[in-house]
Amino acid sequence: MRRSGKPVTVKIRSGWDEHSVNAVEIARRAQDAGASALFIHGRTRSQAYGGTVDYTVIKDVKEAVTIPVIASGDIFSAAYAKAMFDRTGCDGVAVARGSLGNPWIFPEIAHFIETGEFLERAPLGERIPVMKRHLDLLVQTFGDEAAVISFRKFFIWYTKGYARRGNFAPG
């Protein structure tokens, strides 16, 4: 990594499975090899996205190295980001699935970091134009049928947590 002339970061998980949690060792090796920063997902590979994030292993990695540690896993809101910072001492958070259908998560987290206050969730009226733009871009890229098929999952993510009103079934 030192030979690249460019910053190199490394992303790891806590280990392969519950019997091989080796994140601290791998983090130290990455740092010794010249990594500029380390991203750690607080689950094992065998857990995939199941179970819960292990804050302790992230905290152990943060305490074991001097390079920046960016934590990943279950960052679905500013409150989850706050919990990650508080429980691990990490230098930053990486948002993945939490941004699906919720690009507002980034200003929400930034606002919280700057002010210590949580923003209200973006109202559905603000979400609808973004949803339309997203669908339009998918149509332009993939055509009508493939776009609609792809957008179904995004529609669910965009509207998750909003109360269902009325009967949406064809009738």
Buried (B, 14 or more C-beta within 10 A) or exposed (E): BEEEEEEBBBEBBBBEEEEEBBBBEBBBBBBEEEBBBBBBBBBBEBBEEEEEBBBEBBBBBBEBBEBBBBBBBBBBBBEBBBBBBEBBBBBBBBBEBBBBBBBBBEEBBEBBBEEEEBBEBBEEEEBEEBBEEBBEEBBEEBEEEEBBEBBEEBBEBBBEEEEEEEEEEEE
